[in-house]
């Protein structure tokens, strides 16, 4: 579907200040270059905004833009994303041709990551060996406490059931807070619960995908199928209490501050203080924002 272009076309506003002074009371400021936040050409001013505000704002955009063949949806953010990708590829190409970055620099590391992604032959030869440390750590789990330690300390293993991160506080935008978010799903919530034929087919394809992936790490086909059934069953249980896609659109439903003590009482199976400590968080955390309390 096409998206609201007036919002997504707000790229940035540049302010250029050039101040030169010969004396303290003799300062000159350059002209400020401004980029408009709304592209007026996208509006259809022939439409009465009181009757149809959406087409008043987006009418010409809708008339003059089609969804590209390689996109499922298209809007201002899509345009921005595509142009940004092209810019990044050009930067990488230029950097590679110049070859001026030192070994060990962040720029050189970025180039190496990009080149390794393109080297499909080397990736195929390596197989799963690069993730063996993570697989071994997972295989060593014998308890919930072990699971917490592995998820907090092992590279490549994150948020199997719940994730912790920093983000803006919904009640005070001048500060960040600790967010607790649910994890553990390979699909969006509604795919697990809807009982129409399309979603049943999606779940079946998902199980087939899990079965295939597990065989890459030495599961037999029989064991992989059995594990896929268990995984889907577990993820369905995790999905059921979560907010549906309509409720998730209302940010107010995410505004659930709790003390660490209250969080521990809500979900006693997880040692939340241990999880935070294992992640190496140095700051004392007293309050968290629980995205989905259920």
RODRENMI-486014 format. One record per residue: residue in one letter; residue number from 0; x, y, z of N, C-alpha, C in turn. Coordinates in Angstrom, 3 decimals, decimal comma. Layout:
N
  resn  resi      n.c1      n.c2      n.c3     ca.c1     ca.c2     ca.c3      c.c1      c.c2      c.c3
     a   NUM         X         Y         Z         X         Y         Z         X         Y         Z
...
//
This chain:
294
  resn  resi      n.c1      n.c2      n.c3     ca.c1     ca.c2     ca.c3      c.c1      c.c2      c.c3
     x     0     0,834    -1,187     0,000     0,000     0,000     0,000     0,872     1,240     0,000
     x     1     0,361     2,293    -0,587     1,113     3,534    -0,588     0,979     4,191     0,767
     x     2     2,013     4,895     1,204     2,012     5,488     2,530     1,891     6,997     2,422
     x     3     1,617     7,622     3,560     1,528     9,070     3,610     2,848     9,693     3,209
     x     4     2,849    10,426     2,107     4,105    10,980     1,611     4,525    12,221     2,368
     x     5     3,589    12,959     2,945     3,946    14,227     3,588     4,832    14,009     4,807
     x     6     4,626    12,849     5,482     5,456    12,572     6,650     6,806    12,047     6,217
     x     7     6,772    11,069     5,300     8,009    10,394     4,949     8,954    11,229     4,118
     x     8     8,505    12,299     3,562     9,385    13,135     2,752    10,104    14,187     3,578
     x     9     9,890    14,117     4,896    10,652    15,020     5,769    12,041    14,420     5,947
     x    10    12,960    14,778     5,125    14,303    14,190     5,176    15,139    14,853     6,242
     x    11    15,363    16,115     6,122    16,132    16,819     7,140    16,077    18,310     6,843
     x    12    16,398    19,125     7,827    16,528    20,573     7,657    17,946    20,960     7,994
     x    13    18,585    21,592     7,037    19,997    21,947     7,238    20,112    23,406     7,648
     x    14    20,878    23,611     8,689    21,158    24,963     9,155    22,652    25,202     9,048
     x    15    23,029    26,146     8,207    24,445    26,443     8,017    24,744    27,814     8,599
     x    16    25,581    27,824     9,607    25,972    29,074    10,240    27,455    29,327     9,996
     x    17    27,757    30,449     9,417    29,157    30,841     9,255    29,336    32,170     9,970
     x    18    30,069    32,108    11,048    30,250    33,318    11,852    31,701    33,761    11,761
     x    19    31,886    34,972    11,338    33,242    35,523    11,317    33,235    36,838    12,087
     x    20    34,285    37,063    12,831    34,329    38,270    13,651    35,726    38,858    13,681
     x    21    35,814    40,130    13,448    37,070    40,856    13,625    37,053    41,534    14,975
     x    22    35,880    41,950    15,407    35,700    42,550    16,717    34,526    41,859    17,392
     x    23    34,475    41,947    18,682    33,443    41,261    19,443    32,052    41,724    19,059
     x    24    31,915    42,995    18,683    30,597    43,524    18,373    30,349    43,569    16,871
     x    25    31,184    42,867    16,082    31,027    42,904    14,632    30,955    41,471    14,112
     x    26    29,776    40,852    14,199    29,592    39,465    13,787    28,611    39,397    12,619
     x    27    28,916    38,480    11,716    28,034    38,277    10,571    27,606    36,814    10,543
     x    28    26,345    36,591    10,304    25,806    35,235    10,236    25,322    34,964     8,819
     x    29    25,686    33,800     8,302    25,306    33,469     6,927    23,806    33,223     6,839
     x    30    23,319    33,200     5,620    21,921    32,888     5,380    21,669    31,426     5,750
     x    31    20,499    31,136     6,262    20,133    29,778     6,655    19,474    29,081     5,471
     x    32    20,057    27,951     5,070    19,476    27,171     3,985    18,399    26,261     4,555
     x    33    17,217    26,326     3,989    16,101    25,563     4,523    15,602    24,544     3,500
     x    34    15,258    23,372     3,989    14,638    22,346     3,167    13,216    22,149     3,671
     x    35    12,206    22,318     2,821    10,822    22,207     3,295    10,510    20,795     3,762
     x    36     9,703    20,699     4,789     9,316    19,398     5,312     8,147    18,790     4,569
     x    37     7,426    19,576     3,794     6,282    19,085     3,025     6,508    19,413     1,559
     x    38     6,369    18,410     0,697     6,512    18,617    -0,746     5,146    19,020    -1,289
     x    39     5,006    20,281    -1,597     3,702    20,805    -2,000     3,196    20,179    -3,287
     x    40     4,138    19,743    -4,159     3,736    19,150    -5,433     2,966    17,842    -5,247
     x    41     3,112    17,224    -4,090     2,405    15,962    -3,832     0,946    16,182    -3,451
     x    42     0,592    17,420    -3,140    -0,762    17,724    -2,696    -1,695    17,926    -3,884
     x    43    -2,952    17,599    -3,687    -3,987    17,855    -4,687    -4,922    18,907    -4,107
     x    44    -4,618    20,152    -4,409    -5,371    21,257    -3,809    -6,760    21,425    -4,413
     x    45    -7,068    20,617    -5,448    -8,423    20,665    -5,996    -9,414    19,936    -5,091
     x    46    -8,885    19,154    -4,153    -9,723    18,403    -3,217   -10,010    19,268    -1,995
     x    47   -11,239    19,223    -1,530   -11,622    19,961    -0,329   -11,062    19,235     0,896
     x    48   -10,127    19,849     1,640    -9,534    19,160     2,801   -10,551    18,822     3,880
     x    49   -11,669    19,546     3,910   -12,692    19,254     4,909   -13,435    17,958     4,588
     x    50   -13,430    17,583     3,307   -14,126    16,379     2,881   -13,201    15,165     2,757
     x    51   -11,967    15,401     2,302   -11,036    14,286     2,065    -9,607    14,777     2,280
     x    52    -9,203    14,837     3,539    -7,888    15,391     3,856    -6,753    14,516     3,322
     x    53    -6,962    13,204     3,322    -5,911    12,294     2,849    -5,543    12,594     1,397
     x    54    -6,539    12,682     0,521    -6,246    12,952    -0,887    -5,851    14,403    -1,123
     x    55    -6,289    15,292    -0,257    -5,823    16,680    -0,344    -4,314    16,732    -0,149
     x    56    -3,810    15,979     0,802    -2,379    15,976     1,105    -1,591    15,109     0,129
     x    57    -2,157    13,964    -0,278    -1,390    12,963    -1,029    -1,876    12,721    -2,455
     x    58    -2,872    13,463    -2,889    -3,510    13,168    -4,166    -2,568    13,067    -5,349
     x    59    -1,713    14,070    -5,550    -0,806    14,044    -6,697     0,256    12,958    -6,555
     x    60     0,668    12,678    -5,324     1,596    11,559    -5,109     0,957    10,246    -5,580
     x    61    -0,302    10,035    -5,214    -1,000     8,810    -5,584    -1,165     8,692    -7,092
     x    62    -1,369     9,831    -7,750    -1,590     9,821    -9,198    -0,308     9,579    -9,985
     x    63     0,802    10,067    -9,472     2,045    10,065   -10,256     3,035     8,985    -9,843
     x    64     2,719     8,201    -8,806     3,637     7,161    -8,353     2,979     5,789    -8,408
     x    65     3,715     4,820    -8,917     3,264     3,439    -8,925     4,207     2,611    -8,049
     x    66     3,706     1,509    -7,543     4,535     0,633    -6,713     5,520    -0,108    -7,613
     x    67     6,824     0,029    -7,383     7,812    -0,688    -8,203     7,593    -2,197    -8,138
     x    68     7,992    -2,887    -9,203     7,774    -4,333    -9,288     8,484    -5,104    -8,179
     x    69     9,585    -4,551    -7,674    10,350    -5,266    -6,646     9,975    -4,838    -5,230
     x    70     8,860    -4,112    -5,081     8,425    -3,648    -3,767     7,003    -4,118    -3,483
     x    71     6,738    -4,466    -2,211     5,392    -4,857    -1,805     4,552    -3,644    -1,429
     x    72     5,217    -2,557    -1,042     4,546    -1,317    -0,662     5,459    -0,170    -1,046
     x    73     4,890     1,019    -1,142     5,690     2,140    -1,614     5,191     3,438    -1,002
     x    74     6,144     4,270    -0,570     5,822     5,565     0,000     7,093     6,360     0,173
     x    75     6,999     7,463     0,882     8,155     8,326     1,066     9,321     7,624     1,738
     x    76     9,017     6,779     2,737    10,085     6,039     3,400    10,743     5,047     2,446
     x    77     9,942     4,484     1,526    10,507     3,581     0,531    11,473     4,299    -0,387
     x    78    11,097     5,499    -0,806    11,981     6,312    -1,648    13,274     6,610    -0,904
     x    79    13,150     7,017     0,352    14,319     7,344     1,163    15,215     6,124     1,359
     x    80    14,596     4,978     1,648    15,370     3,754     1,879    16,140     3,347     0,625
     x    81    15,479     3,434    -0,524    16,116     3,021    -1,772    17,266     3,951    -2,136
     x    82    17,060     5,248    -1,975    18,123     6,198    -2,308    19,291     6,076    -1,329
     x    83    18,975     5,795    -0,058    20,039     5,624     0,937    20,886     4,399     0,623
     x    84    20,233     3,311     0,234    20,979     2,107    -0,135    21,906     2,377    -1,316
     x    85    21,392     3,111    -2,302    22,223     3,441    -3,463    23,419     4,290    -3,048
     x    86    23,188     5,242    -2,139    24,288     6,089    -1,652    25,333     5,259    -0,910
     x    87    24,865     4,330    -0,072    25,792     3,490     0,696    26,626     2,616    -0,235
     x    88    25,986     2,040    -1,247    26,721     1,209    -2,203    27,770     2,018    -2,951
     x    89    27,442     3,251    -3,279    28,401     4,113    -3,971    29,575     4,447    -3,054
     x    90    29,289     4,706    -1,780    30,357     4,984    -0,810    31,281     3,772    -0,675
     x    91    30,684     2,578    -0,585    31,479     1,354    -0,464    32,332     1,141    -1,706
     x    92    31,732     1,342    -2,865    32,465     1,165    -4,126    33,648     2,117    -4,209
     x    93    33,412     3,382    -3,878    34,484     4,383    -3,920    35,576     4,057    -2,907
     x    94    35,175     3,660    -1,708    36,146     3,329    -0,663    37,016     2,147    -1,074
     x    95    36,398     1,159    -1,711    37,146    -0,018    -2,149    38,158     0,347    -3,230
     x    96    37,753     1,220    -4,152    38,650     1,628    -5,234    39,823     2,442    -4,708
     x    97    39,566     3,296    -3,720    40,639     4,131    -3,167    41,597     3,308    -2,313
     x    98    41,046     2,379    -1,534    41,870     1,512    -0,699    42,720     2,257     0,308
     x    99    42,185     3,329     0,862    42,983     4,179     1,755    42,771     3,886     3,240
     x   100    41,849     2,975     3,560    41,556     2,736     4,970    42,546     1,749     5,584
     x   101    42,959     2,031     6,809    43,949     1,211     7,500    43,315    -0,086     8,008
     x   102    44,141    -1,131     8,101    43,687    -2,388     8,681    43,250    -2,152    10,129
     x   103    42,099    -2,697    10,473    41,594    -2,548    11,829    40,699    -1,348    12,036
     x   104    40,634    -0,448    11,044    39,760     0,723    11,179    38,307     0,301    10,981
     x   105    37,385     1,112    11,496    35,965     0,800    11,346    35,570     0,746     9,877
     x   106    36,139     1,655     9,073    35,813     1,673     7,651    36,268     0,391     6,957
     x   107    37,476    -0,065     7,311    37,997    -1,301     6,717    37,155    -2,497     7,135
     x   108    36,730    -2,515     8,385    35,885    -3,607     8,872    34,562    -3,643     8,105
     x   109    33,993    -2,465     7,845    32,735    -2,394     7,102    32,904    -2,961     5,696
     x   110    34,028    -2,627     5,056    34,303    -3,151     3,718    34,455    -4,669     3,743
     x   111    35,140    -5,182     4,751    35,346    -6,625     4,854    34,022    -7,363     5,065
     x   112    33,148    -6,779     5,883    31,832    -7,385     6,103    31,048    -7,430     4,797
     x   113    31,079    -6,326     4,058    30,355    -6,258     2,789    30,895    -7,295     1,808
     x   114    32,220    -7,388     1,709    32,833    -8,332     0,779    32,554    -9,778     1,185
     x   115    32,529   -10,043     2,487    32,248   -11,409     2,944    30,814   -11,813     2,629
     x   116    29,896   -10,843     2,668    28,508   -11,132     2,310    28,398   -11,533     0,844
     x   117    29,214   -10,930    -0,008    29,163   -11,218    -1,439    29,888   -12,510    -1,799
     x   118    30,788   -12,965    -0,944    31,576   -14,164    -1,237    30,771   -15,406    -0,859
     x   119    29,835   -15,759    -1,709    28,942   -16,881    -1,410    29,676   -18,221    -1,416
     x   120    30,763   -18,318    -2,183    31,525   -19,574    -2,227    32,153   -19,856    -0,860
     x   121    32,808   -18,830    -0,296    33,437   -18,999     1,022    32,389   -19,261     2,095
     x   122    31,250   -18,615     1,991    30,189   -18,823     2,977    29,661   -20,251     2,917
     x   123    29,507   -20,771     1,695    29,022   -22,143     1,543    30,031   -23,143     2,099
     x   124    31,313   -22,878     1,876    32,361   -23,776     2,379    32,437   -23,747     3,907
     x   125    32,214   -22,575     4,493    32,276   -22,444     5,956    31,101   -23,128     6,632
     x   126    29,956   -23,166     5,938    28,781   -23,800     6,524    28,375   -23,138     7,825
     x   127    28,125   -23,952     8,847    27,689   -23,410    10,139    28,852   -23,211    11,104
     x   128    30,075   -23,473    10,638    31,225   -23,382    11,552    31,374   -22,014    12,219
     x   129    31,066   -20,882    11,534    31,211   -19,586    12,217    30,279   -19,417    13,423
     x   130    29,169   -20,148    13,439    28,237   -19,993    14,566    28,334   -21,156    15,553
     x   131    29,364   -21,987    15,410    29,537   -23,116    16,323    29,606   -22,690    17,793
     x   132    30,336   -21,598    18,123    30,367   -21,186    19,535    28,977   -20,912    20,103
     x   133    28,117   -20,272    19,298    26,755   -20,001    19,758    25,963   -21,298    19,889
     x   134    26,122   -22,206    18,927    25,410   -23,488    18,991    25,850   -24,297    20,206
     x   135    27,146   -24,291    20,489    27,657   -25,019    21,656    27,125   -24,420    22,955
     x   136    27,046   -23,085    22,987    26,519   -22,422    24,186    25,056   -22,793    24,404
     x   137    24,290   -22,824    23,310    22,875   -23,198    23,408    22,740   -24,643    23,871
     x   138    23,580   -25,522    23,323    23,514   -26,943    23,689    23,853   -27,176    25,158
     x   139    24,589   -26,250    25,746    24,997   -26,419    27,147    23,916   -26,006    28,136
     x   140    22,834   -25,405    27,663    21,786   -24,898    28,553    21,057   -26,050    29,240
     x   141    21,012   -25,996    30,559    20,323   -27,012    31,355    19,223   -26,415    32,230
     x   142    19,163   -25,093    32,324    18,195   -24,456    33,213    17,842   -23,076    32,674
     x   143    16,821   -22,473    33,264    16,440   -21,114    32,882    17,582   -20,149    33,163
     x   144    18,275   -20,375    34,274    19,411   -19,512    34,616    20,498   -19,609    33,544
     x   145    20,772   -20,835    33,066    21,746   -21,006    31,983    21,290   -20,262    30,734
     x   146    19,990   -20,381    30,430    19,449   -19,714    29,252    19,650   -18,208    29,328
     x   147    19,400   -17,649    30,509    19,594   -16,213    30,692    21,051   -15,819    30,467
     x   148    21,960   -16,600    31,017    23,382   -16,288    30,880    23,808   -16,339    29,421
     x   149    23,379   -17,376    28,710    23,749   -17,524    27,296    23,181   -16,382    26,465
     x   150    21,912   -16,042    26,684    21,290   -14,990    25,880    21,911   -13,628    26,141
     x   151    22,436   -13,416    27,344    23,005   -12,112    27,696    24,469   -11,984    27,307
     x   152    25,170   -13,115    27,204    26,629   -13,036    27,052    27,171   -13,631    25,764
     x   153    26,358   -14,343    24,991    26,852   -15,019    23,791    26,495   -14,235    22,540
     x   154    27,497   -13,886    21,749    27,280   -13,155    20,506    26,448   -14,005    19,553
     x   155    25,391   -13,412    19,002    24,544   -14,138    18,067    23,307   -14,730    18,699
     x   156    23,220   -14,718    20,029    22,037   -15,220    20,729    21,408   -14,052    21,470
     x   157    20,200   -13,691    21,095    19,590   -12,520    21,736    18,078   -12,678    21,832
     x   158    17,525   -12,203    22,921    16,081   -12,089    23,143    15,291   -13,346    22,801
     x   159    15,660   -14,519    23,348    14,863   -15,700    23,029    13,441   -15,611    23,571
     x   160    13,267   -14,986    24,722    11,932   -14,830    25,289    11,625   -13,386    25,674
     x   161    12,640   -12,642    26,028    12,456   -11,229    26,370    13,759   -10,502    26,106
     x   162    13,633    -9,270    25,657    14,815    -8,473    25,379    14,830    -7,196    26,193
     x   163    16,023    -6,723    26,485    16,193    -5,490    27,249    17,041    -4,527    26,439
     x   164    16,606    -3,269    26,363    17,365    -2,268    25,628    17,036    -0,872    26,119
     x   165    17,762     0,099    25,609    17,547     1,496    25,997    16,791     2,229    24,905
     x   166    15,904     3,129    25,321    15,145     3,935    24,378    14,508     5,116    25,078
     x   167    13,956     6,067    24,310    13,357     7,258    24,909    12,215     6,921    25,864
     x   168    12,184     7,617    26,969    11,108     7,458    27,943     9,850     8,120    27,389
     x   169     8,740     7,394    27,391     7,499     7,932    26,828     6,933     9,080    27,648
     x   170     7,326     9,177    28,904     6,796    10,229    29,766     7,770    11,379    29,983
     x   171     8,987    11,225    29,473     9,999    12,280    29,592    11,003    12,104    28,458
     x   172    10,781    12,795    27,364    11,583    12,590    26,160    13,014    13,091    26,294
     x   173    13,337    13,755    27,397    14,708    14,243    27,582    15,630    13,162    28,144
     x   174    15,074    11,993    28,440    15,895    10,937    29,028    15,574     9,591    28,379
     x   175    16,521     8,674    28,454    16,298     7,301    28,022    15,878     6,460    29,212
     x   176    15,220     5,356    28,908    14,824     4,430    29,959    15,123     3,009    29,508
     x   177    15,010     2,077    30,409    15,232     0,668    30,097    13,914     0,049    29,637
     x   178    13,910    -0,485    28,419    12,717    -1,100    27,851    12,816    -2,618    27,946
     x   179    11,710    -3,253    28,274    11,627    -4,712    28,274    10,606    -5,112    27,215
     x   180    11,064    -5,872    26,225    10,207    -6,239    25,101    10,121    -7,756    24,978
     x   181     8,992    -8,269    24,511     8,871    -9,721    24,328     9,672   -10,188    23,123
     x   182    10,138   -11,416    23,171    10,872   -11,992    22,048    10,367   -13,392    21,772
     x   183    11,134   -14,157    21,005    10,834   -15,571    20,845     9,955   -15,967    19,686
     x   184     9,519   -15,023    18,857     8,640   -15,371    17,742     9,361   -15,239    16,409
     x   185     9,100   -16,194    15,522     9,638   -16,106    14,172     8,668   -15,463    13,212
     x   186     7,394   -15,388    13,612     6,346   -14,754    12,816     5,668   -13,679    13,662
     x   187     4,873   -12,849    13,014     4,059   -11,895    13,754     2,921   -12,632    14,467
     x   188     2,432   -12,047    15,541     1,469   -12,700    16,429     0,299   -13,341    15,693
     x   189    -0,365   -12,573    14,823    -1,623   -13,034    14,245    -1,456   -14,258    13,351
     x   190    -0,266   -14,471    12,798    -0,038   -15,653    11,962    -0,200   -16,945    12,764
     x   191     0,067   -16,897    14,052    -0,051   -18,087    14,892    -1,497   -18,396    15,260
     x   192    -2,329   -17,369    15,332    -3,646   -17,523    15,942    -4,796   -17,557    14,949
     x   193    -4,649   -16,909    13,806    -5,732   -16,901    12,824    -5,925   -18,303    12,256
     x   194    -7,184   -18,722    12,104    -7,484   -20,099    11,701    -7,970   -20,228    10,257
     x   195    -7,815   -19,192     9,448    -8,191   -19,301     8,039    -7,153   -20,138     7,293
     x   196    -7,503   -20,563     6,089    -6,644   -21,473     5,327    -5,291   -20,850     4,987
     x   197    -5,278   -19,554     4,708    -4,022   -18,896     4,351    -3,018   -18,963     5,502
     x   198    -3,477   -18,663     6,714    -2,562   -18,672     7,858    -2,172   -20,091     8,267
     x   199    -3,059   -21,043     8,054    -2,690   -22,441     8,296    -1,568   -22,866     7,353
     x   200    -1,670   -22,426     6,108    -0,621   -22,743     5,132     0,702   -22,075     5,520
     x   201     0,619   -20,825     6,001     1,830   -20,114     6,436     2,504   -20,863     7,581
     x   202     1,709   -21,332     8,544     2,281   -22,076     9,673     2,935   -23,380     9,211
     x   203     2,306   -24,039     8,237     2,888   -25,273     7,719     4,213   -24,993     7,016
     x   204     4,261   -23,930     6,224     5,503   -23,553     5,540     6,578   -23,162     6,554
     x   205     6,147   -22,529     7,626     7,090   -22,126     8,678     7,718   -23,357     9,328
     x   206     6,892   -24,381     9,605     7,426   -25,616    10,178     8,398   -26,295     9,220
     x   207     8,078   -26,261     7,941     8,976   -26,855     6,945    10,312   -26,111     6,913
     x   208    10,240   -24,790     7,058    11,467   -23,985     7,084    12,318   -24,330     8,310
     x   209    11,683   -24,429     9,474    12,412   -24,779    10,698    13,057   -26,160    10,551
     x   210    12,296   -27,103    10,004    12,817   -28,458     9,794    14,064   -28,440     8,926
     x   211    14,015   -27,660     7,874    15,163   -27,561     6,960    16,365   -26,937     7,658
     x   212    16,136   -25,860     8,421    17,240   -25,181     9,100    17,907   -26,089    10,139
     x   213    17,103   -26,856    10,870    17,664   -27,715    11,912    18,527   -28,831    11,320
     x   214    18,194   -29,263    10,120    19,003   -30,312     9,491    20,394   -29,810     9,116
     x   215    20,542   -28,497     8,976    21,867   -27,936     8,705    22,787   -28,055     9,920
     x   216    22,195   -28,205    11,097    23,033   -28,357    12,300    22,920   -29,783    12,844
     x   217    22,832   -30,717    11,899    22,980   -32,156    12,175    21,787   -32,814    12,854
     x   218    20,603   -32,210    12,772    19,405   -32,924    13,189    19,037   -33,922    12,092
     x   219    18,525   -35,084    12,476    17,935   -35,970    11,477    16,605   -35,362    11,034
     x   220    16,106   -35,782     9,892    14,840   -35,233     9,409    13,717   -35,505    10,403
     x   221    13,704   -36,694    10,978    12,666   -37,046    11,949    12,749   -36,165    13,187
     x   222    13,942   -35,997    13,718    14,118   -35,157    14,909    13,804   -33,692    14,604
     x   223    14,171   -33,248    13,404    13,923   -31,856    13,017    12,425   -31,577    12,930
     x   224    11,666   -32,522    12,379    10,212   -32,347    12,285     9,582   -32,303    13,673
     x   225    10,038   -33,181    14,559     9,503   -33,196    15,925     9,826   -31,893    16,645
     x   226    11,055   -31,402    16,451    11,450   -30,135    17,081    10,644   -28,976    16,516
     x   227    10,377   -29,001    15,211     9,597   -27,928    14,583     8,188   -27,868    15,162
     x   228     7,593   -29,042    15,426     6,266   -29,077    16,045     6,300   -28,443    17,433
     x   229     7,320   -28,773    18,217     7,447   -28,214    19,563     7,689   -26,710    19,525
     x   230     8,515   -26,280    18,575     8,820   -24,850    18,458     7,569   -24,061    18,109
     x   231     6,783   -24,562    17,152     5,558   -23,861    16,779     4,579   -23,830    17,944
     x   232     4,479   -24,921    18,679     3,590   -24,966    19,842     4,008   -23,946    20,895
     x   233     5,303   -23,873    21,176     5,807   -22,922    22,167     5,581   -21,488    21,708
     x   234     5,902   -21,198    20,453     5,758   -19,834    19,956     4,295   -19,409    19,924
     x   235     3,389   -20,357    19,679     1,957   -20,040    19,709     1,536   -19,634    21,115
     x   236     2,045   -20,324    22,125     1,751   -19,958    23,517     2,316   -18,583    23,854
     x   237     3,492   -18,275    23,309     4,087   -16,960    23,551     3,314   -15,859    22,826
     x   238     2,728   -16,191    21,684     2,045   -15,185    20,865     0,675   -14,807    21,423
     x   239    -0,015   -15,773    22,016    -1,417   -15,574    22,394    -1,666   -14,370    23,297
     x   240    -0,883   -14,145    24,366    -1,197   -13,014    25,250    -0,753   -11,651    24,719
     x   241    -0,094   -11,613    23,589     0,444   -10,340    23,110    -0,632    -9,473    22,464
     x   242    -0,340    -8,196    22,379    -1,256    -7,265    21,730    -1,379    -7,611    20,257
     x   243    -2,596    -7,471    19,723    -2,750    -7,697    18,289    -2,232    -6,485    17,521
     x   244    -2,228    -6,575    16,198    -1,602    -5,533    15,394    -2,307    -4,185    15,519
     x   245    -3,602    -4,196    15,809    -4,325    -2,933    15,979    -3,924    -2,271    17,294
     x   246    -3,893    -3,041    18,367    -3,526    -2,494    19,681    -2,086    -2,000    19,698
     x   247    -1,205    -2,647    18,917     0,205    -2,238    18,901     0,407    -0,874    18,253
     x   248    -0,557    -0,438    17,461    -0,427     0,868    16,810    -0,589     2,021    17,795
     x   249    -1,193     1,752    18,930    -1,423     2,789    19,939    -0,264     2,759    20,925
     x   250     0,618     3,743    20,836     1,823     3,763    21,669     1,481     3,811    23,151
     x   251     0,291     4,277    23,478    -0,102     4,344    24,890    -0,165     2,951    25,516
     x   252    -0,419     1,943    24,699    -0,453     0,572    25,210     0,933     0,060    25,595
     x   253     1,965     0,757    25,137     3,341     0,372    25,473     3,854     1,103    26,716
     x   254     3,086     2,057    27,196     3,535     2,913    28,300     3,183     2,269    29,639
     x   255     4,028     1,333    30,053     3,771     0,585    31,281     5,008     0,580    32,180
     x   256     5,306     1,702    32,835     6,479     1,737    33,721     6,266     0,852    34,942
     x   257     7,309     0,105    35,284     7,273    -0,761    36,462     8,623    -0,690    37,166
     x   258     8,598    -0,816    38,472     9,865    -0,941    39,186    10,431    -2,327    38,893
     x   259    11,723    -2,480    39,132    12,350    -3,782    38,899    11,723    -4,845    39,806
     x   260    11,341    -4,430    41,001    10,686    -5,354    41,931     9,331    -5,793    41,385
     x   261     8,568    -4,843    40,829     7,263    -5,177    40,252     7,419    -6,102    39,050
     x   262     8,440    -5,849    38,232     8,697    -6,708    37,079     9,021    -8,131    37,530
     x   263     9,812    -8,250    38,586    10,174    -9,575    39,101     8,939   -10,317    39,590
     x   264     7,993    -9,593    40,187     6,760   -10,218    40,661     5,862   -10,618    39,492
     x   265     5,896    -9,824    38,408     5,092   -10,129    37,226     5,590   -11,370    36,508
     x   266     6,913   -11,507    36,414     7,515   -12,614    35,669     8,625   -13,239    36,506
     x   267     8,270   -14,012    37,523     9,270   -14,524    38,472    10,183   -15,605    37,896
     x   268     9,822   -16,188    36,740    10,654   -17,254    36,174    12,007   -16,731    35,712
     x   269    12,079   -15,437    35,428    13,319   -14,823    34,957    13,912   -13,966    36,065
     x   270    15,205   -14,088    36,262    15,903   -13,225    37,220    16,331   -11,963    36,473
     x   271    15,527   -10,915    36,588    15,738    -9,722    35,773    17,011    -8,986    36,154
     x   272    17,312    -8,920    37,425    18,551    -8,249    37,836    19,769    -8,984    37,291
     x   273    19,725   -10,317    37,315    20,829   -11,103    36,772    20,981   -10,842    35,277
     x   274    19,852   -10,790    34,553    19,917   -10,540    33,118    20,584    -9,202    32,827
     x   275    20,186    -8,178    33,573    20,757    -6,843    33,377    22,242    -6,836    33,721
     x   276    22,599    -7,492    34,820    24,013    -7,554    35,224    24,848    -8,317    34,202
     x   277    24,317    -9,441    33,687    25,048   -10,248    32,708    25,285    -9,492    31,410
     x   278    24,395    -8,550    31,103    24,559    -7,748    29,889    25,628    -6,676    30,048
     x   279    26,116    -6,513    31,269    27,171    -5,536    31,502    26,674    -4,123    31,700
     x   280    25,393    -3,979    32,052    24,839    -2,649    32,296    25,405    -2,116    33,605
     x   281    26,058    -0,985    33,529    26,713    -0,430    34,718    25,797     0,490    35,522
     x   282    24,882     1,144    34,843    24,017     2,090    35,542    22,976     1,354    36,381
     x   283    22,688     1,896    37,544    21,674     1,329    38,422    20,296     1,531    37,797
     x   284    19,553     0,454    37,614    18,225     0,526    37,010    17,176     0,219    38,071
     x   285    16,286     1,168    38,283    15,221     0,995    39,267    13,863     0,794    38,607
     x   286    13,681     1,439    37,434    12,395     1,398    36,744    12,601     0,982    35,296
     x   287    11,672     0,174    34,780    11,732    -0,257    33,385    10,394     0,038    32,722
     x   288    10,408     0,103    31,381     9,182     0,286    30,613     8,824    -1,060    29,990
     x   289     7,733    -1,647    30,448     7,320    -2,970    29,974     6,378    -2,786    28,787
     x   290     6,815    -3,223    27,612     6,033    -2,983    26,404     4,721    -3,758    26,403
     x   291     4,761    -5,010    26,858     3,558    -5,837    26,836     3,474    -6,632    28,140
     x   292     2,828    -6,073    29,156     2,803    -6,696    30,485     2,237    -8,111    30,515
     x   293     1,335    -8,448    29,601     0,734    -9,786    29,634     1,744   -10,870    29,320
//
